[in-house]
């Protein structure tokens, strides 16, 4: 693409017909935000309840992790296929089916008598949840005019960012004070309210209605091969990312098998989908969207954003629990102030996105988040709750400037009538990014802890002066305080064990800092990438999820 094209101003995507919904647009926004909050909350609320689920259903801790994995796999498969399903069913009908499926499966999860049934119901729940996200985003993109979309999606973004932040806290509180089954039951009334409101006020725009009529006239000719390849590819990818470190990655034949299945399926799917496009059929994934430089770059940015958002949402609670001894509920409260910070900033972002070049806002967001991550390199085992919470607020303040502006550029670059396809792929980028970020976090923590432990141990031998002095001092202390209960030899042995525990903790501390540094660098590298995108005229457009 030429330099002239690179600096060109992109016009905003115009709707196929001049259409306005009959209901109040902000009522529609609040309706879809309600379902968004419910679905995104469910991605994190079960995390802290896993030990209770395992105990209640007579399963091991490793087996209980399938409660999370099964949801993510189903979610990843349905996300990119949702636009395809919309063309057959209509967006409103497909959306209501997803809400209903999510609500029913949530009730079944709460009633599940065994782990296999719970996992099956979580798969159904993931299918329903995966279909919600792209539909909600596309509904808002079509409901609001370009000049108002930033404000609408700022409201919507509050649910997207705050739900994962309060999920662990709410899940821990419900589990501790009631029963783990209630983390699923609470979805039922929200789903019922969402169904009622959607039926009353949400409607399909004319171009969706016409597309459905055309597809139904041709007959229900579903792309079973494309959907099968999609399911195998992304399902295998989620399995590998979730179980890779646990099974030593390619040291496991099972992980190797699923990796080969993932690569083979995704490559075949790309060729098949391109063939579908050439022959005039409706593809599961509209890969022609990647011809747009803005969309391609925004896809990468959303992927890295997912890595950072989900990765740090796991990293910080894990750090304060393992290194500072926080409870699960207190660990959740550490990251909750970050959600409050985003809650306060989102209205400002919604206002600015119509006034300021979206690229500058994205660059600021990534730069600010990177600086916050670099500031986290000052973490140690003596930090206070307030210090960690303020660092999270600092980092979250940068994230607030990313969701809406990235989607502004993404939707402005989309061809007319492609809002469903755009939202499906951008949601996929964010979710897969979250899975990659979490897998990267777990793997690097384990590997770097081993590395640092070996390096520190090389400098700590039986002849090390510091070790000898500490061992002698502790041995004398135990012998003097315990009388004949501890001999000098026993005291020396206990002292050496204490020093080794300190060594292991220091190795873990260094591994956490290594992971934080990697997240910080990845965020910083996105800043120059932002300016490969072209400016959106007027700084207006799009949506997000």
Buried (B, 14 or more C-beta within 10 A) or exposed (E): EEEEEEEEEBEBBEBBEEBEBEBEBBEBBBBBBBBBBBBBBBBBBBBBBBEBBBEBBEBEEEBBBBBBBBBBBBBBBBBBBBBBBBBBBBBBBBBBBBBBBBBBBBBBBBEBEEBEBBBBBBBBBBBBBBBBBBBBBBBBBBBBEBEBBBBBBBBBBBBBBBBBBBBBBBBBBBBBEEBBBBBBBBBBEBBEBBBEBBEEBBBBBEBBBBBBEEBEEEEEEEBEBBBBBBBBBBBBBBBBBBBBBBBEBEEBEEBBEBBEBBEBBBEBBBEBBBEBBEEEEBBBBBBBBEEBBBBBBBBBBBBBBBBBBBBBBBBBBBBBBBBBEBEBBBBBBBBBBBBBBBBEBBEEBBEBBBEBBBBBBBBBBBBBBBBBBBBBEEBEEEBEEEEBBBBBBBBBBBBBBBBBBBBBBBBBBBBEBBBBBBBBBBBBBBBBBBBBBBBBBBBBBBEBBEBBBEEBEEEBEEEEEEBBEBBBEBBBEBBEEEEEEBEEEBBBBBBBEEBBEBBBEBBBBBBBBBBBBBBBEBBBEBBEBBBBBBBBBBBBBBBBB
